[in-house]
Amino acid sequence: MNHLFSLEGKTAAVIGGSGVLGGGMVQALAEAGAKTAIFYSGNSEGAEQRKAEVEKAGGEAMICKADVRSEASMKEAFQHVEENWGGLDILVNAPGVNSITPLMEITEEEWSRIMDINLKGVFFASRIAAELMIRNNTPGSIINISSASSEIPLSKVFTYSISKAGMNNMTKFLAREWAGNNIRVNAILPGFFPAEQNRKILTKERTEAIFNHTPMKRFGETMELAGAVIWLASEKASSFVTGAVIPVDGGFTAMTI
């Protein structure tokens, strides 16, 4: 079983790897044996801290600053990974921004910013990574991080929800497009995991509503995504899985009246 899920000798990149959920995925990939590139934008503190934690545990990591909204910036970052590690086997797309602006007050700038980071940036990263995998004849795994709000309309996250719904659809399109190149594309659909981007809307009333709609009656913990990430990243364990959207949500999307 260790052989089935081992990522020894593999190279991974995590877009948004300095965040709470993305950082947990960096940790999981590194613990499974993959060399992991932590893509970040803005301040490098979180990425540096995650890199230090990986190296302290005996893993190998690098940090790459890149603007997910810019194809040129992303190409430069992936080129850095290739020059240092020779190629790429695994890509995790975990960028995400949100806003609680009421629907009728959403500006064009806010709409574009969220869509650019959550959807356009994932497309750029996936296409650049796939080009690299195809050029090196590398069987690859691309894992997109979706959201429970992509399937069920939730209050206060209008643009974010639409961007994640688009990600689900894109996951299936890319899976079909690149299956012949031995590149699998899947998505993980997390339920509610407290992180910086959603902490401000997790009021007592909203938390109660979430728990009432979650059969397991609690939030998820970051490392509870690790199993799904390692499974989808493993060329052996999930070799016939592509175009799937996997819920890790405590039953949230299965809940009805």
RODO-2510 file (C-alpha; in nm, 4 decimals, decimal comma):
residues 257
     n   res          X          Y          Z
     1     m     0,0000     0,0000     0,0000
     2     n     0,2899     0,2359     0,0664
     3     h     0,4087     0,1747    -0,2899
     4     l     0,0589     0,2425    -0,4239
     5     f     0,0394     0,5885    -0,2694
     6     s     0,4079     0,6863    -0,2732
     7     l     0,5037     1,0012    -0,4639
     8     e     0,8777     0,9403    -0,4394
     9     g     1,0566     1,0818    -0,7419
    10     k     0,7606     1,3004    -0,8384
    11     t     0,7566     1,6787    -0,8721
    12     a     0,4530     1,8838    -0,7733
    13     a     0,3454     2,2471    -0,7863
    14     v     0,0738     2,3956    -0,5659
    15     i    -0,0799     2,7239    -0,6810
    16     g    -0,1835     2,9057    -0,3649
    17     g     0,0515     2,6895    -0,1617
    18     s     0,1070     2,9552     0,1038
    19     g    -0,2584     2,9543     0,2125
    20     v    -0,4233     2,7403     0,4776
    21     l    -0,5680     2,4692     0,2537
    22     g    -0,2998     2,4954    -0,0144
    23     g    -0,0305     2,4814     0,2514
    24     g    -0,1799     2,1630     0,3942
    25     m    -0,1649     2,0089     0,0471
    26     v     0,2005     2,1098     0,0143
    27     q     0,2670     1,9312     0,3417
    28     a     0,0783     1,6184     0,2319
    29     l     0,2541     1,5944    -0,1050
    30     a     0,5942     1,6444     0,0576
    31     e     0,5237     1,3783     0,3206
    32     a     0,4324     1,1364     0,0405
    33     g     0,7749     1,1996    -0,1135
    34     a     0,7166     1,4630    -0,3818
    35     k     0,9415     1,7627    -0,4345
    36     t     0,6971     2,0502    -0,4096
    37     a     0,6995     2,4019    -0,5536
    38     i     0,4978     2,6532    -0,3509
    39     f     0,3457     2,9179    -0,5788
    40     y     0,2448     3,2390    -0,4041
    41     s     0,1670     3,6034    -0,4763
    42     g     0,2142     3,9033    -0,2524
    43     n     0,4036     3,8559     0,0735
    44     s     0,6431     3,5594     0,0822
    45     e     0,6188     3,4997     0,4577
    46     g     0,3644     3,2185     0,4385
    47     a     0,5477     3,0446     0,1544
    48     e     0,8830     3,0709     0,3333
    49     q     0,7324     2,9287     0,6509
    50     r     0,5770     2,6343     0,4647
    51     k     0,9049     2,5647     0,2829
    52     a     1,0909     2,5611     0,6159
    53     e     0,8373     2,3173     0,7622
    54     v     0,8729     2,0819     0,4654
    55     e     1,2525     2,0899     0,4846
    56     k     1,2505     2,0397     0,8618
    57     a     1,0525     1,7198     0,8049
    58     g     1,3112     1,6012     0,5520
    59     g     1,1313     1,7017     0,2333
    60     e     1,2327     1,9252    -0,0561
    61     a     1,0529     2,2441    -0,1538
    62     m     1,1023     2,5679    -0,3447
    63     i     0,8980     2,8861    -0,3586
    64     c     0,7907     3,0592    -0,6788
    65     k     0,6325     3,4027    -0,6879
    66     a     0,3757     3,4297    -0,9650
    67     d     0,0664     3,6317    -1,0486
    68     v    -0,1973     3,3714    -1,1330
    69     r    -0,3796     3,6314    -1,3434
    70     s    -0,0813     3,6682    -1,5796
    71     e     0,0024     3,3898    -1,8236
    72     a     0,3525     3,5325    -1,8710
    73     s     0,4172     3,5354    -1,4964
    74     m     0,2956     3,1781    -1,4629
    75     k     0,5092     3,0583    -1,7532
    76     e     0,8161     3,2081    -1,5905
    77     a     0,7421     3,0305    -1,2615
    78     f     0,6861     2,6912    -1,4271
    79     q     1,0056     2,7398    -1,6281
    80     h     1,1892     2,7893    -1,2984
    81     v     1,0515     2,4565    -1,1733
    82     e     1,1552     2,2785    -1,4934
    83     e     1,5043     2,4273    -1,4897
    84     n     1,5617     2,3178    -1,1307
    85     w     1,3783     1,9858    -1,1167
    86     g     1,3553     1,8754    -1,4799
    87     g     0,9791     1,8675    -1,5178
    88     l     0,6433     1,8385    -1,3467
    89     d     0,4213     1,5437    -1,2562
    90     i     0,1508     1,6982    -1,0362
    91     l    -0,0282     2,0335    -1,0325
    92     v    -0,2682     2,1424    -0,7584
    93     n    -0,4716     2,4524    -0,8389
    94     a    -0,5712     2,6008    -0,5022
    95     p    -0,5961     2,9773    -0,5523
    96     g    -0,9086     3,1400    -0,4174
    97     v    -1,0457     3,4829    -0,3350
    98     n    -1,3929     3,5720    -0,2166
    99     s    -1,6053     3,8746    -0,1333
   100     i    -1,9257     3,9130     0,0665
   101     t    -2,0515     4,2086    -0,1378
   102     p    -2,4303     4,1872    -0,1894
   103     l    -2,5199     4,0779    -0,5423
   104     m    -2,6642     4,4129    -0,6530
   105     e    -2,3521     4,5969    -0,5338
   106     i    -2,0825     4,3852    -0,7029
   107     t    -1,8621     4,6051    -0,9195
   108     e    -1,7057     4,5129    -1,2515
   109     e    -1,3620     4,5323    -1,0892
   110     e    -1,4569     4,2905    -0,8105
   111     w    -1,6212     4,0449    -1,0528
   112     s    -1,3154     4,0471    -1,2789
   113     r    -1,0675     4,0074    -0,9916
   114     i    -1,2432     3,7005    -0,8501
   115     m    -1,2984     3,5410    -1,1907
   116     d    -0,9410     3,6101    -1,2994
   117     i    -0,7868     3,4463    -0,9925
   118     n    -1,0314     3,1611    -0,9358
   119     l    -1,1017     3,0594    -1,2947
   120     k    -0,8845     3,2234    -1,5601
   121     g    -0,5712     3,1654    -1,3545
   122     v    -0,6544     2,7964    -1,3102
   123     f    -0,6915     2,7605    -1,6862
   124     f    -0,3552     2,9293    -1,7514
   125     a    -0,1780     2,7181    -1,4901
   126     s    -0,3349     2,3955    -1,6180
   127     r    -0,2494     2,4676    -1,9802
   128     i     0,1105     2,5636    -1,9035
   129     a     0,1550     2,2550    -1,6850
   130     a    -0,0007     2,0293    -1,9496
   131     e     0,2288     2,1713    -2,2179
   132     l     0,5250     2,0896    -1,9941
   133     m     0,3985     1,7368    -1,9242
   134     i     0,3276     1,6681    -2,2925
   135     r     0,6670     1,8019    -2,4012
   136     n     0,8423     1,5718    -2,1543
   137     n     0,6067     1,2784    -2,2221
   138     t     0,5164     1,2750    -1,8510
   139     p     0,1994     1,1078    -1,7189
   140     g     0,0471     1,3871    -1,5137
   141     s    -0,2189     1,4673    -1,2588
   142     i    -0,3909     1,8058    -1,2329
   143     i    -0,6065     1,8592    -0,9233
   144     n    -0,8379     2,1588    -0,8996
   145     i    -0,9759     2,2741    -0,5644
   146     s    -1,3437     2,3551    -0,6009
   147     s    -1,6022     2,4378    -0,3336
   148     a    -1,9335     2,3154    -0,1950
   149     s    -2,0770     2,6452    -0,3180
   150     s    -2,0130     2,5334    -0,6775
   151     e    -2,3132     2,2995    -0,6581
   152     i    -2,5450     2,4632    -0,4051
   153     p    -2,6162     2,8393    -0,4247
   154     l    -2,4931     2,9893    -0,0977
   155     s    -2,5588     3,3384     0,0321
   156     k    -2,2761     3,5958     0,0458
   157     v    -2,0473     3,4191    -0,2051
   158     f    -2,2099     3,4927    -0,5412
   159     t    -1,9116     3,5519    -0,7701
   160     y    -1,6950     3,2980    -0,5883
   161     s    -1,9627     3,0290    -0,6312
   162     i    -1,9948     3,0949    -1,0031
   163     s    -1,6171     3,0809    -1,0493
   164     k    -1,6014     2,7437    -0,8731
   165     a    -1,8934     2,6077    -1,0757
   166     g    -1,6977     2,7061    -1,3856
   167     m    -1,3959     2,5232    -1,2452
   168     n    -1,5987     2,2007    -1,2173
   169     n    -1,7018     2,2269    -1,5807
   170     m    -1,3484     2,3128    -1,6905
   171     t    -1,2155     2,0113    -1,4996
   172     k    -1,4301     1,7804    -1,7138
   173     f    -1,3369     1,9566    -2,0379
   174     l    -0,9634     1,9371    -1,9652
   175     a    -0,9919     1,5736    -1,8569
   176     r    -1,1440     1,4880    -2,1932
   177     e    -0,8942     1,7041    -2,3830
   178     w    -0,5784     1,5550    -2,2305
   179     a    -0,6738     1,1941    -2,1581
   180     g    -0,4907     1,0879    -2,4746
   181     n    -0,1731     1,2462    -2,3345
   182     n    -0,2050     1,0428    -2,0128
   183     i    -0,2850     1,3553    -1,8108
   184     r    -0,5653     1,3136    -1,5610
   185     v    -0,7654     1,6172    -1,4450
   186     n    -0,9872     1,5971    -1,1380
   187     a    -1,1296     1,8291    -0,8742
   188     i    -1,1716     1,8073    -0,4990
   189     l    -1,4827     1,9758    -0,3635
   190     p    -1,4176     2,0759    -0,0008
   191     g    -1,7000     2,1576     0,2341
   192     f    -1,6424     2,4145     0,5065
   193     f    -1,2822     2,4438     0,6195
   194     p    -1,2110     2,7622     0,8197
   195     a    -0,9468     2,9717     0,6396
   196     e    -0,8567     3,3384     0,6106
   197     q    -1,0854     3,4011     0,3131
   198     n    -1,4036     3,2717     0,4808
   199     r    -1,3382     3,3402     0,8485
   200     k    -1,5017     3,6834     0,8321
   201     i    -1,8383     3,5384     0,7253
   202     l    -1,8412     3,2483     0,9719
   203     t    -2,0618     3,4217     1,2257
   204     k    -2,2284     3,2240     1,5026
   205     e    -2,5553     3,2184     1,3074
   206     r    -2,3909     3,1097     0,9808
   207     t    -2,1848     2,8430     1,1568
   208     e    -2,5021     2,7021     1,3107
   209     a    -2,6683     2,6953     0,9680
   210     i    -2,3667     2,5169     0,8180
   211     f    -2,3632     2,2527     1,0892
   212     n    -2,7386     2,1977     1,0491
   213     h    -2,6760     2,1255     0,6786
   214     t    -2,3677     1,9071     0,7398
   215     p    -2,4468     1,5507     0,8542
   216     m    -2,1134     1,5296     1,0394
   217     k    -2,2005     1,8516     1,2314
   218     r    -1,8561     2,0121     1,2203
   219     f    -1,6002     2,1939     1,0061
   220     g    -1,3327     2,0033     0,8172
   221     e    -0,9704     2,0062     0,9263
   222     t    -0,7016     2,0928     0,6729
   223     m    -0,5295     1,7541     0,6721
   224     e    -0,8608     1,5794     0,6029
   225     l    -0,8033     1,6824     0,2415
   226     a    -0,4660     1,5047     0,2349
   227     g    -0,6003     1,1597     0,1513
   228     a    -0,7931     1,2800    -0,1529
   229     v    -0,4966     1,4848    -0,2762
   230     i    -0,2501     1,1956    -0,2459
   231     w    -0,4952     0,9515    -0,4046
   232     l    -0,5554     1,1759    -0,7071
   233     a    -0,1861     1,2651    -0,7353
   234     s    -0,0767     0,9007    -0,7364
   235     e    -0,0283     0,7610    -1,0847
   236     k    -0,0941     0,4097    -0,9495
   237     a    -0,3780     0,4611    -0,7017
   238     s    -0,6066     0,6671    -0,9300
   239     s    -0,4825     0,5666    -1,2746
   240     f    -0,8379     0,5310    -1,4169
   241     v    -0,9853     0,8401    -1,2499
   242     t    -1,0269     1,1544    -1,4582
   243     g    -1,2980     1,4175    -1,4942
   244     a    -1,4216     1,3508    -1,1405
   245     v    -1,5309     1,6061    -0,8808
   246     i    -1,4758     1,4466    -0,5393
   247     p    -1,6649     1,5909    -0,2373
   248     v    -1,4762     1,6069     0,0932
   249     d    -1,7482     1,7894     0,2785
   250     g    -1,8833     1,5909     0,5719
   251     g    -2,1937     1,5159     0,3658
   252     f    -2,2856     1,8810     0,2967
   253     t    -2,3686     1,8346    -0,0734
   254     a    -2,5644     1,5158     0,0018
   255     m    -2,7961     1,6896     0,2502
   256     t    -3,1595     1,7593     0,1647
   257     i    -3,4673     1,8328     0,3744
***
